[in-house]
């Protein structure tokens, strides 16, 4: 169930849909995100975590803050 650039732009207005549509469709196919419910959940989570694809943070950029030690 591939998504179109028009659909992606409507779902995530800040997203550069022309750059993201093909990679997202490939990822959804690879990981069997192939029902309307799965697609909706995946895109909602992606939009939330990436601020509509305007922010990316891979493993090397991840900053984990540990809680302060209790003494």
C-alpha positions in Angstrom: 0.0 0.0 0.0 2.3 2.8 -1.2 1.8 6.4 -0.3 1.9 9.2 -2.9 3.7 12.5 -2.6 0.3 14.3 -2.5 -0.8 12.1 0.5 2.5 12.5 2.3 2.3 16.3 1.8 -1.2 16.3 3.3 -0.2 14.2 6.3 3.1 16.1 7.0 3.0 19.6 5.5 6.6 20.3 6.7 7.9 17.2 4.9 9.7 17.4 1.6 7.5 14.8 0.1 9.4 14.6 -3.2 12.5 13.4 -1.2 10.8 11.1 1.3 8.1 9.3 -0.6 10.3 6.7 -2.3 12.4 5.8 0.8 9.2 5.6 3.0 7.5 3.3 0.5 10.6 1.1 0.4 10.7 0.9 4.2 7.0 0.2 4.4 7.4 -2.6 1.9 10.5 -4.1 3.6 8.9 -4.2 7.0 5.4 -5.2 5.8 3.7 -2.0 6.8 0.9 -2.9 4.4 -2.5 -2.2 5.9 -4.1 1.2 6.4 -3.8 0.8 10.2 -0.1 0.0 10.0 0.6 2.8 7.5 -1.3 5.3 9.7 0.5 4.3 12.8 3.9 4.3 11.1 3.5 7.7 9.6 2.0 9.2 12.8 5.0 7.9 14.8 7.5 9.1 12.1 5.8 12.6 12.0 5.9 12.9 15.8 9.5 11.7 16.3 11.0 13.6 13.4 8.9 16.8 13.6 7.5 15.8 10.2 10.9 14.7 8.9 12.6 18.1 9.6 14.8 16.5 12.2 16.9 13.4 11.9 19.0 11.7 14.5 20.7 8.4 13.9 22.6 6.3 16.2 25.6 8.5 16.2 23.6 11.6 17.0 21.5 10.1 19.8 22.2 11.7 23.1 21.0 9.7 26.1 20.8 11.6 29.3 21.1 9.5 32.4 19.2 10.6 35.5 21.4 12.1 38.2 22.7 9.7 40.8 20.9 9.6 44.1 23.3 9.8 47.0 
